[in-house]
Amino acid sequence: MNETVIKSLDKVAGKAHYERACQVIPGGMMSNFRRDEGYVPTYYAGGDGAWLTDIDGNQYLDYSLGYGPSVLGHNPPAVTRALIDQLKRFSSCESTVVQTEAAERLAAHVACAELVRFACSGTEAVYNVCRIARAHTGRGKIVRFNGHYDGGLDELLGGVVADQAYPVPHQGEREDDFFSQLANTQGRAPHALSDVFLIEWNDLDALETLFSAHGDEIAGVLMEPVMVNVSGCLPMPGYLEGVRELCNRYGAVLIFDEVITGFRMGLGGAQGHFGVTPDLATFGKALGAGFPVAAFCGRREVMDVVTRTEVIAGGTYNGHPLAMAAVCATIDELAKDDGAAMAHLQAMGTLLGEGLNRLFAQYEPHLRVQGFPGAWTLAYEPEGKAIVRHAQALGVDSHLPIGAFVGGMQGRGIVMQTRMCTSVAHNAEDVAHALAMAEDTLREMTGA
């Protein structure tokens, strides 16, 4: 534990900066997902390893890691050196050798990655794979899933289904579904949601029924292979294999959104972990250890619509040499010494998850963390069962106890949201400190 942590978090400068930021930035921050009514963000001045320091000098143990990207911790020396070396050589948006080197490294570890293109964000990567799937199949519809977050595109963000027999979503929210409220947005293109089907994940029968009725409309099936953003649901045994078979049978493209599972579940992503290879996949977050970079990749036969320029997949900063240097350094760090860094991350994440679930069982048995050691997600289930699909969490004010726990941890200097990510920089002492703060929070919540 870092003994310099300030227990009473003084944020005088932070509050003043918030007022300043609101004059030029909507809400004083760069993402609506980070803003609650009355919330004043913490403005950070620096970070090292697993720790952050705000502009008031308070120190925090970081289990957010920039919402996931900082897989090596803050200011990892190998990435910093690679960036400085590349900056001295060349940093213009042209075709460079380092682009090839970065693509080769990704392809060496990811099963589906026969061809690789880079982008600047996960959202960009996702819109490219959807475009590729539609071009490859000549069909129009993308299947997506309740509780999955695949970026901020009009057709992929929010929406609710009125008719389960024809599950095309429409603009709106559900009173019993906090995620539908969080993801609802005004200003989307009027007919955007008509381009997708929205069904329940981890329900193979639901997907088979949809394919049997509308298979000739479906270009691709887009999913998080682990439902990381909401409830942390793991795929049921045989589910991913069943989806793979249905896509083969009906000629649809299987797309894994590995923006979070990539390099947090292992260098092979979820597809390597589960042994199910999609046709296309997206990567981001941990790909560049905190640098703004993403990738979309897949089987040559499918990606060749880009090779033939039937699909336009461009962007001025795609494959920027600094981003590519970060990718190369990150993959090298995670792969060296037979994957020792990744093994350490998994061990520290396991220690954290097991410790949290022991505390929840003792103080608040309806709470739990689900997912995998690189990215645990808080879940709330009144009967204390594992949540396996989004529908199971509906009708419960799960955001209230989860929000109370997150707020209590943040007030005790632990940076986190509903997801807790572990980095290579975390150690056993950090985990012990986080668990001590968790117990203190749960005692306060339950009056124990």
KAUR-V270111 format. One record per run of one state. SS is the DSSP state (a for helix, b for strand, c for the rest). FROM is the first residue (numbers start at 1). LEN is the number of residues. If there is no record, write none. Layout:
ss->SS from->FROM len->LEN
ss->SS from->FROM len->LEN
//
This chain:
ss->c from->1 len->11
ss->a from->12 len->11
ss->c from->23 len->3
ss->a from->26 len->3
ss->c from->29 len->3
ss->a from->32 len->3
ss->c from->35 len->9
ss->b from->44 len->6
ss->c from->50 len->1
ss->b from->51 len->4
ss->c from->55 len->4
ss->b from->59 len->4
ss->c from->63 len->11
ss->b from->74 len->1
ss->c from->75 len->2
ss->a from->77 len->13
ss->c from->90 len->7
ss->a from->97 len->13
ss->c from->110 len->5
ss->b from->115 len->5
ss->c from->120 len->2
ss->a from->122 len->16
ss->c from->138 len->3
ss->b from->141 len->5
ss->c from->146 len->14
ss->b from->160 len->1
ss->c from->161 len->3
ss->a from->164 len->3
ss->c from->167 len->3
ss->b from->170 len->1
ss->c from->171 len->3
ss->b from->174 len->1
ss->c from->175 len->2
ss->b from->177 len->1
ss->a from->178 len->5
ss->c from->183 len->9
ss->a from->192 len->4
ss->b from->196 len->4
ss->c from->200 len->4
ss->a from->204 len->14
ss->b from->218 len->6
ss->c from->224 len->3
ss->b from->227 len->1
ss->c from->228 len->5
ss->b from->233 len->1
ss->c from->234 len->5
ss->a from->239 len->12
ss->c from->251 len->2
ss->b from->253 len->6
ss->c from->259 len->10
ss->a from->269 len->6
ss->c from->275 len->5
ss->b from->280 len->4
ss->c from->284 len->1
ss->a from->285 len->4
ss->c from->289 len->5
ss->b from->294 len->5
ss->c from->299 len->1
ss->a from->300 len->8
ss->c from->308 len->13
ss->a from->321 len->43
ss->c from->364 len->3
ss->b from->367 len->6
ss->c from->373 len->2
ss->b from->375 len->6
ss->c from->381 len->9
ss->a from->390 len->4
ss->c from->394 len->4
ss->a from->398 len->14
ss->c from->412 len->2
ss->b from->414 len->2
ss->c from->416 len->3
ss->b from->419 len->3
ss->c from->422 len->6
ss->a from->428 len->19
ss->c from->447 len->2
//
